[in-house]
Amino acid sequence: MRAQFRSRIRLILAFLILAALGILLRLYFVQIVVVLFAVLLPRDVIDSTARPSVSVVIAARNEDRNLEACLESVLHQTYPINLFEVIVINDHSTDGTELICQKFASLYTTFSYINAREDKQLRGKTNALDQGIEKAHGEVILVTDADCTVPPTWVEWTAKRYGKAVGIVGGLTLQKASTWFEGMQSLDWGFLLGMAAATMSLRIPLSTIGNNLSFRKAAYDDVGGYRTIPFSVTEDFMLFQAIVQTKKWDYICPVDPRVLVMSQPCSSWKELLRQKHRWGKGGLDMKFSGMFIMVIAFGLAALTLLTFAFSSQIGALGALLLKMGGDYSFLRTIMKRQGRLELLKFFLWFEGYFIFYVLVLPFVVFFGGRVVWKGRTY
């Protein structure tokens, strides 16, 4: 009797797991179809007459290995030289970052730098950016990171998005990749930021990334800048949400290779874990629609494993292949639009990594302690 009872319980459990997996797969494919539609028919506005003055603001902390390449790319743009400036904020660096700033200040009249001051109210990168924006003269602020490089069309084709109603423009960033470890990170960024761009086209503004972000200085002032916005380890997300929530300014996030930024990947698993920990902590402030997307990803990964363990190995394999097909279709669309199809050779590495971290990330966020980033603890 007990054996029969256990057998029935197992059958019921297997049925419930398969049923739940089926529901999540349907939700997932609806999600994929919707975001694919949004990427293929984006809500993007290009005003060829827009020529705002632009200030590129870069916070740099111990970036002497990367800063020179970043500045070379940012200073050599197709935008009229009299309409943009570049400002670096040396954020208490202890390496050769300031020496590089001094070198570029002697070579380019459009370049300047300041050393960040300590502030009782603002901390870390937020403090550095606030001081750079305070110094900026441009109508539009473009922000990137010191470990990034930008195409020569970056300023011009970002500026062209600034019609009268537009207050903030996001952009996509991929990572320089020559190994599987770097390639899986680049595809991960492509997937997440592609989702952000797609949902923005659907007027569901979830998030953007701070190393390819621009906004009108007037929009920044409208929300009181970083001194008014609650502190977050993901300062870009909080600023984006603050400007969007005023409902005064429009927002877009183009999937356009002319504004695609390339970043340095994390060099180790420890550094990558810290990055995910920081993003996860900042993402706790995300609205319900963003959380819903993450819940689908977590649930699909978890139920696939449970199906394999307690129900049907064939069913689990089928679910995994279906999910991989959806992920690949979305990523291929994003990479094709960015002219980066060669990164798809790292897809299987990305898929394994993606499934692993969506399962682990909630535990890292809630039980991983304080965030450590750039030698600072928050």
HUCORDA-V714112 format. One record per residue. RES is the residue in three letters. SS is DSSP state (hx for helix, st for strand, lp for the rest). PHI is phi in radians with two decimals (999 if undefined). Layout:
# HUCORDA-V714112
{{RES,SS,PHI} {RES,SS,PHI}}
This chain:
# HUCORDA-V714112
{{MET,lp,999} {ARG,hx,-1.09} {ALA,hx,-1.12} {GLN,hx,-1.13} {PHE,hx,-1.09} {ARG,hx,-1.10} {SER,hx,-1.13} {ARG,hx,-1.15} {ILE,hx,-1.05} {ARG,hx,-1.12} {LEU,hx,-1.14} {ILE,hx,-1.11} {LEU,hx,-1.08} {ALA,hx,-1.08} {PHE,hx,-1.12} {LEU,hx,-1.12} {ILE,hx,-1.11} {LEU,hx,-1.11} {ALA,hx,-1.13} {ALA,hx,-1.12} {LEU,hx,-1.10} {GLY,hx,-1.08} {ILE,hx,-1.11} {LEU,hx,-1.15} {LEU,hx,-1.10} {ARG,hx,-1.12} {LEU,hx,-1.06} {TYR,hx,-1.08} {PHE,hx,-1.25} {VAL,hx,-1.08} {GLN,hx,-1.04} {ILE,hx,-1.10} {VAL,hx,-1.09} {VAL,hx,-1.13} {VAL,hx,-1.24} {LEU,hx,-1.10} {PHE,hx,-1.03} {ALA,hx,-1.17} {VAL,hx,-1.29} {LEU,hx,-1.26} {LEU,lp,-2.18} {PRO,lp,-1.30} {ARG,lp,-1.60} {ASP,lp,-2.25} {VAL,lp,-2.18} {ILE,lp,-2.04} {ASP,lp,-1.89} {SER,lp,-1.15} {THR,lp,-1.57} {ALA,lp,-1.23} {ARG,lp,-2.37} {PRO,lp,-1.24} {SER,lp,-1.25} {VAL,st,-2.24} {SER,st,-2.05} {VAL,st,-1.58} {VAL,st,-2.03} {ILE,st,-2.30} {ALA,st,-1.56} {ALA,st,-2.23} {ARG,lp,-2.23} {ASN,lp,0.93} {GLU,lp,-2.10} {ASP,lp,-1.16} {ARG,lp,-1.36} {ASN,lp,-2.04} {LEU,hx,-1.11} {GLU,hx,-1.09} {ALA,hx,-1.10} {CYS,hx,-1.05} {LEU,hx,-1.17} {GLU,hx,-1.02} {SER,hx,-1.25} {VAL,hx,-1.26} {LEU,hx,-1.44} {HIS,lp,-1.86} {GLN,lp,-2.09} {THR,lp,-1.43} {TYR,lp,-1.31} {PRO,lp,-0.94} {ILE,hx,-1.12} {ASN,hx,-1.40} {LEU,hx,-1.92} {PHE,st,-2.51} {GLU,st,-2.30} {VAL,st,-2.19} {ILE,st,-2.17} {VAL,st,-1.88} {ILE,st,-1.89} {ASN,st,-1.34} {ASP,lp,-1.59} {HIS,lp,0.98} {SER,lp,-1.23} {THR,lp,-2.01} {ASP,lp,-1.91} {GLY,lp,-1.61} {THR,hx,-1.01} {GLU,hx,-1.17} {LEU,hx,-1.08} {ILE,hx,-1.13} {CYS,hx,-1.07} {GLN,hx,-1.08} {LYS,hx,-1.06} {PHE,hx,-1.24} {ALA,hx,-1.12} {SER,hx,-1.40} {LEU,hx,-1.76} {TYR,lp,-2.23} {THR,lp,-1.28} {THR,lp,-1.51} {PHE,st,-1.96} {SER,st,-2.58} {TYR,st,-2.53} {ILE,st,-2.37} {ASN,st,-1.65} {ALA,lp,-1.07} {ARG,lp,-1.63} {GLU,lp,-1.16} {ASP,lp,-2.39} {LYS,lp,-1.26} {GLN,lp,-1.68} {LEU,lp,-1.80} {ARG,lp,-2.21} {GLY,hx,1.00} {LYS,hx,-1.08} {THR,hx,-1.01} {ASN,hx,-1.09} {ALA,hx,-1.09} {LEU,hx,-1.09} {ASP,hx,-1.03} {GLN,hx,-1.22} {GLY,hx,-1.17} {ILE,hx,-1.14} {GLU,hx,-1.08} {LYS,hx,-1.40} {ALA,lp,-1.18} {HIS,lp,-1.85} {GLY,lp,-1.29} {GLU,lp,-1.23} {VAL,st,-2.07} {ILE,st,-1.80} {LEU,st,-1.87} {VAL,st,-2.09} {THR,st,-2.44} {ASP,st,-1.82} {ALA,lp,-1.24} {ASP,lp,-1.72} {CYS,st,-1.98} {THR,st,-2.19} {VAL,st,-2.17} {PRO,lp,-1.28} {PRO,lp,-1.12} {THR,lp,-1.65} {TRP,hx,-1.02} {VAL,hx,-1.15} {GLU,hx,-1.04} {TRP,hx,-1.45} {THR,hx,-1.35} {ALA,hx,-1.04} {LYS,lp,-1.18} {ARG,lp,-1.42} {TYR,lp,-1.61} {GLY,lp,-1.19} {LYS,lp,-1.04} {ALA,lp,-1.55} {VAL,st,-1.41} {GLY,st,-1.95} {ILE,st,-2.64} {VAL,st,-2.26} {GLY,st,-1.58} {GLY,lp,-2.78} {LEU,lp,-1.64} {THR,st,-2.30} {LEU,st,-2.01} {GLN,st,-2.03} {LYS,lp,-1.12} {ALA,lp,-2.42} {SER,lp,-2.28} {THR,lp,-2.12} {TRP,hx,-1.09} {PHE,hx,-1.15} {GLU,hx,-1.29} {GLY,hx,-1.13} {MET,hx,-1.17} {GLN,hx,-1.17} {SER,hx,-1.12} {LEU,hx,-1.16} {ASP,hx,-1.07} {TRP,hx,-1.11} {GLY,hx,-1.06} {PHE,hx,-1.17} {LEU,hx,-1.17} {LEU,hx,-1.29} {GLY,hx,-1.10} {MET,hx,-1.07} {ALA,hx,-1.09} {ALA,hx,-1.13} {ALA,hx,-1.14} {THR,hx,-1.17} {MET,hx,-1.14} {SER,hx,-1.08} {LEU,lp,-1.52} {ARG,lp,1.07} {ILE,lp,-2.07} {PRO,lp,-1.35} {LEU,lp,-1.55} {SER,lp,-2.90} {THR,lp,-2.66} {ILE,lp,-2.14} {GLY,hx,-1.32} {ASN,hx,-1.62} {ASN,hx,-2.64} {LEU,st,-2.34} {SER,st,-2.46} {PHE,st,-2.79} {ARG,st,-1.19} {LYS,hx,-1.09} {ALA,hx,-1.12} {ALA,hx,-1.19} {TYR,hx,-1.06} {ASP,hx,-1.18} {ASP,hx,-1.00} {VAL,lp,-1.65} {GLY,lp,1.47} {GLY,hx,1.16} {TYR,hx,-1.17} {ARG,hx,-1.28} {THR,lp,-1.78} {ILE,lp,-1.26} {PRO,lp,-1.00} {PHE,lp,-1.12} {SER,lp,-2.60} {VAL,lp,-1.27} {THR,lp,-2.04} {GLU,hx,-1.11} {ASP,hx,-1.12} {PHE,hx,-1.07} {MET,hx,-1.18} {LEU,hx,-1.16} {PHE,hx,-0.99} {GLN,hx,-1.12} {ALA,hx,-1.10} {ILE,hx,-1.20} {VAL,hx,-1.09} {GLN,hx,-1.24} {THR,lp,-1.19} {LYS,lp,1.05} {LYS,lp,-1.61} {TRP,lp,-2.07} {ASP,st,-1.44} {TYR,st,-2.52} {ILE,st,-2.53} {CYS,st,-2.52} {PRO,lp,-1.27} {VAL,lp,-1.73} {ASP,lp,-2.47} {PRO,hx,-1.08} {ARG,hx,-1.26} {VAL,hx,-2.16} {LEU,lp,-1.37} {VAL,st,-1.73} {MET,st,-1.98} {SER,st,-2.05} {GLN,lp,-1.34} {PRO,lp,-1.33} {CYS,lp,-1.13} {SER,lp,-1.65} {SER,lp,-2.60} {TRP,hx,-1.10} {LYS,hx,-1.11} {GLU,hx,-1.15} {LEU,hx,-1.15} {LEU,hx,-1.09} {ARG,hx,-1.16} {GLN,hx,-1.11} {LYS,hx,-1.13} {HIS,hx,-1.07} {ARG,hx,-1.13} {TRP,hx,-1.10} {GLY,hx,-1.13} {LYS,hx,-1.07} {GLY,hx,-1.14} {GLY,hx,-1.25} {LEU,lp,-1.11} {ASP,lp,-1.55} {MET,lp,-1.20} {LYS,lp,-1.24} {PHE,hx,-0.99} {SER,hx,-1.07} {GLY,hx,-1.20} {MET,hx,-1.10} {PHE,hx,-1.09} {ILE,hx,-1.09} {MET,hx,-1.17} {VAL,hx,-1.12} {ILE,hx,-1.07} {ALA,hx,-1.10} {PHE,hx,-1.13} {GLY,hx,-1.09} {LEU,hx,-1.12} {ALA,hx,-1.15} {ALA,hx,-1.14} {LEU,hx,-1.21} {THR,hx,-1.10} {LEU,hx,-1.16} {LEU,hx,-1.14} {THR,hx,-1.07} {PHE,hx,-1.11} {ALA,hx,-1.40} {PHE,hx,-2.09} {SER,lp,-2.24} {SER,lp,-2.29} {GLN,hx,-1.11} {ILE,hx,-1.15} {GLY,hx,-1.10} {ALA,hx,-1.14} {LEU,hx,-1.12} {GLY,hx,-1.09} {ALA,hx,-1.10} {LEU,hx,-1.10} {LEU,hx,-1.16} {LEU,hx,-1.12} {LYS,hx,-1.08} {MET,hx,-1.06} {GLY,hx,-1.11} {GLY,hx,-1.15} {ASP,hx,-1.05} {TYR,hx,-1.13} {SER,hx,-1.05} {PHE,hx,-1.18} {LEU,hx,-1.11} {ARG,hx,-1.10} {THR,hx,-1.11} {ILE,hx,-1.11} {MET,hx,-1.17} {LYS,hx,-1.12} {ARG,hx,-1.15} {GLN,hx,-1.63} {GLY,lp,1.20} {ARG,lp,-2.23} {LEU,hx,-1.07} {GLU,hx,-1.09} {LEU,hx,-1.23} {LEU,hx,-1.17} {LYS,hx,-1.14} {PHE,hx,-1.68} {PHE,hx,-1.04} {LEU,hx,-1.12} {TRP,hx,-1.11} {PHE,hx,-1.06} {GLU,hx,-1.10} {GLY,hx,-1.12} {TYR,hx,-1.10} {PHE,hx,-1.11} {ILE,hx,-1.09} {PHE,hx,-1.10} {TYR,hx,-1.34} {VAL,hx,-1.19} {LEU,hx,-1.39} {VAL,hx,-1.52} {LEU,hx,-0.96} {PRO,hx,-0.99} {PHE,hx,-1.26} {VAL,hx,-1.13} {VAL,hx,-1.14} {PHE,hx,-1.49} {PHE,hx,-2.16} {GLY,lp,-1.54} {GLY,lp,1.36} {ARG,lp,-1.37} {VAL,lp,-1.40} {VAL,st,-2.01} {TRP,st,-2.66} {LYS,lp,0.95} {GLY,lp,1.34} {ARG,st,-2.09} {THR,st,-2.03} {TYR,lp,-2.15}}
